[in-house]
Amino acid sequence: MNFEAITKETIMRNPQKNMAERRLPSEIRIDPLTGRTARVCHFMELKWKKPDFDAWVKGTQSWCPFCPDKVMTLTPCFPGDLVPEGRLQRDDMVIFPNIAPYDSISAVATFGARHFIPMTAFTSERIAAALDFALEFFRRVARSSHSESVYHMIHWNYMPPSGSTVLHPHLQVFSSSTAPNLMRRELVDSRRYQEKNGTIFWDDLVAAERKADDRYLAKIGRTHFLSAYAPMGVVGDVLAVVEDVRCTLQLSEDDLMDIAAGIVSLLGEYDKMGLYSFNMGFFTGTPADDHFRFHLRLSPRTFFSQQLGTPDVGAMQYLLNESVCLAYPETINASLKKGFTPM
């Protein structure tokens, strides 16, 4: 496993210190699978100020379409050949078509009746139940032999900095025959890696990171949690790689519970930094993709300037597709490790 980086240094004169010379490091990291580059720069303390959540939440319940008094009247229904009852229901959770679909099979899954759940109030049981409910929907799609039943994906945009427009916690649940860009690239490059090396990249990655330990977090069940070497987000990313699992539909109930337990541990540590928003996404192959391992990526979201509300995505990321991280992933990992009990 080759972890490459190009180190850089900027030299300037510091006006606060009588124009004394100042040297600022930065690093361009190369993802060991895809060759995608990520810049580690703009170093800052990993501390943010949380907003007034009461002010954010106030009044939003009155119009929220996912709350129990409106969800069964304001949300659309699936066609009868896919979900004869119109919507899926389990306990107080509901799955219904996304009114702004990402694909032919695109749905929303609520976490339940509660309108706002603070990040640290999510339990592993609640998260696992929501994921399992989404898998029930995917199995419906698979049984229908729908042409889009190829890649089954779950995305979670939590709180407005992540791109969420509704505070009521929910998942984006969709099946597609078209793999999104990065997932497609990982699938192709994982196959290329296997053909070249005779091994599976994701197994080799876990083994290398576990041995080095500076980015490895923990193993829960058969799920390995580790910080991404070349992260996508400004506060790094965490990968959760599941042993011997190629695709979403191969995840067991135990796997979902283990994944959820790791997520809860991460959210607790992010909360201590003042972070309160994140994106999470599934990366999945198909049952035939013996070169791949199911994994998810969780990435905190914040602001470059909280005072101005400046988002954490600028021209570097948006136009050039070049990631920026504000700290070394190893430094972030050291903080996150505190939330995981040694297994």
C-alpha positions as CSV (number, residue, x, y, z in Angstrom):
1,M,0.0,0.0,0.0
2,N,1.6,3.3,-1.2
3,F,0.6,6.5,0.7
4,E,2.1,9.3,-1.3
5,A,2.3,13.0,-0.4
6,I,3.9,16.1,-1.9
7,T,5.1,18.4,0.8
8,K,5.1,22.2,0.2
9,E,6.2,25.3,2.0
10,T,5.1,28.9,1.7
11,I,7.5,31.6,2.9
12,M,6.3,35.1,3.8
13,R,7.1,38.1,6.0
14,N,4.9,38.5,9.1
15,P,3.7,42.1,9.7
16,Q,2.7,41.1,13.3
17,K,6.3,40.2,14.1
18,N,8.3,43.0,12.5
19,M,8.3,41.3,9.1
20,A,10.1,38.2,10.5
21,E,10.2,35.3,8.2
22,R,7.3,32.8,8.5
23,R,7.2,29.4,6.9
24,L,3.8,27.7,6.4
25,P,3.6,24.0,5.5
26,S,1.0,22.3,3.3
27,E,0.7,18.9,1.7
28,I,-0.8,17.4,-1.4
29,R,-1.9,13.8,-0.6
30,I,-2.6,11.2,-3.3
31,D,-5.4,8.8,-2.7
32,P,-3.8,5.3,-2.8
33,L,-6.7,3.8,-5.0
34,T,-7.9,6.5,-7.3
35,G,-5.0,9.0,-7.5
36,R,-7.3,11.8,-6.5
37,T,-5.5,14.6,-4.8
38,A,-6.4,16.4,-1.5
39,R,-4.7,19.4,0.0
40,V,-3.9,19.6,3.7
41,C,-3.5,23.3,4.4
42,H,-5.0,26.3,6.1
43,F,-4.2,24.8,9.5
44,M,-6.4,25.9,12.3
45,E,-7.6,24.8,15.8
46,L,-10.3,22.1,15.5
47,K,-12.8,24.1,17.5
48,W,-16.1,25.7,16.4
49,K,-18.9,27.6,18.1
50,K,-22.3,25.9,17.9
51,P,-25.3,28.1,16.9
52,D,-28.5,28.7,18.8
53,F,-30.3,25.5,17.9
54,D,-33.5,26.6,19.5
55,A,-33.6,29.6,17.2
56,W,-32.9,27.4,14.2
57,V,-35.7,25.0,15.1
58,K,-38.3,27.5,16.2
59,G,-41.2,27.6,13.9
60,T,-40.0,24.9,11.5
61,Q,-42.2,22.2,12.9
62,S,-45.3,24.1,11.7
63,W,-44.5,23.5,8.1
64,C,-42.3,20.4,8.2
65,P,-43.7,17.8,5.8
66,F,-42.0,14.9,7.7
67,C,-43.7,15.4,11.0
68,P,-46.4,12.9,11.9
69,D,-49.3,15.2,11.5
70,K,-48.4,15.9,7.9
71,V,-46.3,13.1,6.5
72,M,-49.2,11.0,5.4
73,T,-50.9,13.8,3.6
74,L,-48.1,16.0,2.2
75,T,-45.7,13.3,0.9
76,P,-46.2,11.4,-2.4
77,C,-46.8,7.7,-2.8
78,F,-45.0,5.0,-4.8
79,P,-46.7,3.4,-7.7
80,G,-48.7,0.3,-6.9
81,D,-46.3,-2.2,-8.7
82,L,-43.5,-1.1,-6.4
83,V,-45.2,-0.4,-3.1
84,P,-48.9,-1.3,-3.2
85,E,-49.6,0.4,0.1
86,G,-48.2,3.7,-1.3
87,R,-45.6,4.3,1.5
88,L,-43.6,2.1,3.7
89,Q,-44.2,2.4,7.5
90,R,-42.4,0.8,10.4
91,D,-43.1,2.0,13.9
92,D,-43.0,5.8,13.5
93,M,-40.6,5.8,10.5
94,V,-41.9,6.4,7.0
95,I,-40.4,5.9,3.5
96,F,-41.9,7.8,0.5
97,P,-40.8,9.0,-2.9
98,N,-38.5,12.0,-3.0
99,I,-40.4,14.9,-4.5
100,A,-37.1,16.1,-5.9
101,P,-35.7,12.7,-7.1
102,Y,-32.0,12.0,-7.8
103,D,-32.9,9.0,-10.0
104,S,-35.9,6.8,-11.1
105,I,-36.0,5.1,-7.7
106,S,-35.4,7.9,-5.2
107,A,-36.9,8.0,-1.7
108,V,-36.8,9.7,1.7
109,A,-36.7,7.7,4.9
110,T,-37.5,9.5,8.1
111,F,-35.9,8.6,11.4
112,G,-39.2,8.8,13.2
113,A,-41.7,11.3,14.5
114,R,-39.3,13.5,16.5
115,H,-38.8,16.8,14.6
116,F,-35.3,17.6,15.8
117,I,-32.7,15.2,17.2
118,P,-29.5,16.8,18.4
119,M,-26.4,15.0,17.0
120,T,-25.5,13.5,20.3
121,A,-29.0,12.3,20.9
122,F,-28.9,9.7,18.2
123,T,-28.6,6.2,19.6
124,S,-27.0,3.2,17.7
125,E,-30.4,1.5,18.0
126,R,-32.2,4.4,16.2
127,I,-29.6,4.7,13.4
128,A,-29.5,0.9,12.9
129,A,-33.3,0.8,12.7
130,A,-33.4,3.5,10.1
131,L,-30.7,1.8,8.0
132,D,-32.5,-1.6,8.3
133,F,-35.8,0.1,7.2
134,A,-34.0,1.5,4.1
135,L,-32.8,-2.0,3.3
136,E,-36.3,-3.3,3.5
137,F,-37.1,-0.8,0.7
138,F,-34.1,-1.9,-1.3
139,R,-35.3,-5.5,-1.1
140,R,-38.7,-4.4,-2.4
141,V,-37.0,-2.8,-5.3
142,A,-34.8,-5.9,-5.9
143,R,-37.9,-8.2,-5.8
144,S,-39.6,-6.1,-8.4
145,S,-36.8,-6.8,-10.8
146,H,-36.6,-3.1,-11.6
147,S,-33.9,-2.1,-14.0
148,E,-32.5,0.4,-11.5
149,S,-32.0,-2.3,-8.9
150,V,-28.2,-2.3,-9.3
151,Y,-26.6,0.0,-6.7
152,H,-28.5,0.6,-3.5
153,M,-27.3,3.8,-1.8
154,I,-28.1,5.7,1.4
155,H,-27.0,9.3,1.9
156,W,-27.5,11.3,5.1
157,N,-27.3,15.1,5.1
158,Y,-27.6,16.2,8.7
159,M,-28.3,19.9,9.4
160,P,-28.1,22.8,7.0
161,P,-24.3,23.0,6.5
162,S,-24.5,19.6,5.0
163,G,-27.0,20.7,2.3
164,S,-30.1,19.6,4.3
165,T,-33.2,21.8,3.8
166,V,-35.4,20.1,6.4
167,L,-34.3,19.8,10.0
168,H,-36.4,16.7,10.6
169,P,-33.8,13.9,10.4
170,H,-34.1,11.8,7.3
171,L,-32.1,9.7,4.9
172,Q,-31.9,9.9,1.1
173,V,-32.5,6.4,-0.2
174,F,-32.1,5.5,-3.8
175,S,-31.3,2.7,-6.2
176,S,-29.6,3.3,-9.5
177,S,-28.1,1.5,-12.5
178,T,-25.7,4.5,-12.8
179,A,-22.9,4.7,-10.2
180,P,-22.1,8.2,-9.1
181,N,-18.7,9.6,-10.2
182,L,-16.5,8.7,-7.2
183,M,-18.1,5.4,-6.6
184,R,-17.7,4.5,-10.2
185,R,-14.1,5.5,-10.1
186,E,-13.5,3.3,-7.0
187,L,-15.2,0.3,-8.6
188,V,-13.1,0.6,-11.7
189,D,-9.8,1.2,-9.9
190,S,-10.6,-1.6,-7.4
191,R,-10.9,-4.0,-10.3
192,R,-7.7,-2.7,-11.8
193,Y,-5.9,-3.1,-8.4
194,Q,-7.1,-6.7,-8.1
195,E,-5.9,-7.5,-11.6
196,K,-2.5,-6.0,-11.0
197,N,-1.9,-7.3,-7.4
198,G,-4.1,-10.4,-7.1
199,T,-5.6,-9.0,-3.9
200,I,-8.5,-6.8,-2.9
201,F,-7.5,-3.1,-2.3
202,W,-9.9,-2.6,0.6
203,D,-8.6,-5.6,2.5
204,D,-5.0,-4.4,1.9
205,L,-6.0,-0.9,3.0
206,V,-7.5,-2.1,6.3
207,A,-4.4,-4.3,7.0
208,A,-2.0,-1.5,6.2
209,E,-3.9,1.1,8.3
210,R,-4.3,-1.3,11.2
211,K,-0.6,-2.0,11.2
212,A,0.4,1.7,11.1
213,D,-2.4,2.7,13.5
214,D,-2.1,6.5,13.0
215,R,-5.3,6.6,11.0
216,Y,-7.0,3.4,12.2
217,L,-9.8,3.9,14.7
218,A,-11.4,0.6,15.7
219,K,-12.9,-2.7,14.6
220,I,-16.5,-3.2,15.6
221,G,-17.8,-6.6,14.6
222,R,-16.5,-7.0,11.1
223,T,-16.5,-3.2,10.4
224,H,-13.2,-1.3,10.4
225,F,-13.3,2.4,11.0
226,L,-10.4,4.5,9.8
227,S,-9.5,8.1,8.9
228,A,-9.2,8.7,5.1
229,Y,-5.6,9.4,4.0
230,A,-6.7,11.9,1.3
231,P,-10.0,13.2,2.8
232,M,-12.9,14.9,0.9
233,G,-13.9,17.2,3.8
234,V,-12.3,20.1,5.6
235,V,-12.3,18.2,8.9
236,G,-11.3,14.9,7.3
237,D,-13.4,11.9,6.6
238,V,-13.9,8.5,8.3
239,L,-14.3,5.3,6.3
240,A,-16.2,2.3,7.6
241,V,-15.1,-0.8,5.6
242,V,-17.1,-4.0,6.2
243,E,-15.2,-7.3,5.8
244,D,-16.4,-9.8,3.1
245,V,-19.3,-7.6,2.1
246,R,-19.5,-6.4,-1.6
247,C,-22.8,-4.6,-1.6
248,T,-25.5,-3.0,0.5
249,L,-27.9,-5.9,0.4
250,Q,-25.3,-8.2,1.9
251,L,-25.2,-6.2,5.1
252,S,-26.6,-8.1,8.1
253,E,-28.5,-6.7,11.1
254,D,-25.4,-7.1,13.1
255,D,-23.4,-5.1,10.6
256,L,-25.9,-2.3,10.7
257,M,-25.7,-2.2,14.5
258,D,-21.9,-2.2,14.4
259,I,-21.9,0.6,11.8
260,A,-24.4,2.6,13.9
261,A,-22.3,2.1,17.0
262,G,-19.2,3.6,15.3
263,I,-21.2,6.5,13.9
264,V,-22.5,7.3,17.4
265,S,-18.9,7.3,18.7
266,L,-17.8,9.6,15.9
267,L,-20.7,12.1,16.5
268,G,-19.8,12.3,20.2
269,E,-16.2,13.4,19.4
270,Y,-17.2,15.8,16.6
271,D,-19.6,17.4,19.0
272,K,-16.7,18.1,21.4
273,M,-15.1,20.1,18.6
274,G,-18.2,22.2,18.1
275,L,-19.2,20.4,14.9
276,Y,-22.9,19.7,14.4
277,S,-23.4,18.8,10.8
278,F,-22.2,16.0,8.5
279,N,-22.6,14.1,5.3
280,M,-22.6,10.3,5.1
281,G,-22.8,8.1,2.0
282,F,-22.8,4.4,1.1
283,F,-20.3,3.1,-1.5
284,T,-21.5,-0.2,-2.8
285,G,-20.8,-2.7,-5.5
286,T,-23.0,-5.5,-6.8
287,P,-23.1,-9.1,-5.5
288,A,-20.8,-10.0,-8.5
289,D,-18.1,-7.4,-7.7
290,D,-15.6,-9.7,-5.9
291,H,-13.0,-6.9,-6.2
292,F,-14.9,-4.5,-4.0
293,R,-15.9,-4.0,-0.3
294,F,-18.9,-2.1,0.9
295,H,-17.9,1.0,2.8
296,L,-19.4,4.3,3.9
297,R,-17.8,7.7,4.2
298,L,-18.7,10.1,6.9
299,S,-17.5,13.7,6.6
300,P,-18.3,16.6,9.0
301,R,-19.4,19.9,7.6
302,T,-18.8,23.4,8.9
303,F,-18.0,26.9,7.7
304,F,-14.8,28.7,6.7
305,S,-16.2,31.7,8.5
306,Q,-19.0,31.1,10.9
307,Q,-19.5,34.9,11.4
308,L,-20.2,35.4,7.7
309,G,-21.8,32.0,7.1
310,T,-19.1,31.2,4.5
311,P,-19.6,27.5,3.4
312,D,-16.7,25.0,3.6
313,V,-16.7,24.6,-0.2
314,G,-14.9,27.1,-2.4
315,A,-13.6,27.2,-5.9
316,M,-10.8,24.7,-5.2
317,Q,-13.4,22.0,-4.4
318,Y,-16.4,23.2,-6.4
319,L,-14.7,24.0,-9.7
320,L,-11.4,22.0,-9.6
321,N,-12.7,19.0,-7.7
322,E,-9.7,19.3,-5.3
323,S,-10.3,18.5,-1.7
324,V,-9.1,20.8,1.1
325,C,-8.6,19.6,4.7
326,L,-7.8,22.0,7.6
327,A,-5.6,19.6,9.6
328,Y,-3.6,16.4,9.2
329,P,-5.9,13.4,9.2
330,E,-3.6,11.8,11.8
331,T,-4.2,14.8,14.1
332,I,-8.0,14.5,13.7
333,N,-7.8,10.7,14.2
334,A,-6.1,11.2,17.6
335,S,-9.1,13.1,18.8
336,L,-11.7,10.7,17.3
337,K,-9.9,7.7,18.9
338,K,-11.0,8.9,22.3
339,G,-14.6,8.0,21.5
340,F,-13.8,4.3,20.7
341,T,-13.3,1.7,23.4
342,P,-10.4,-0.6,22.5
343,M,-11.8,-3.9,21.1
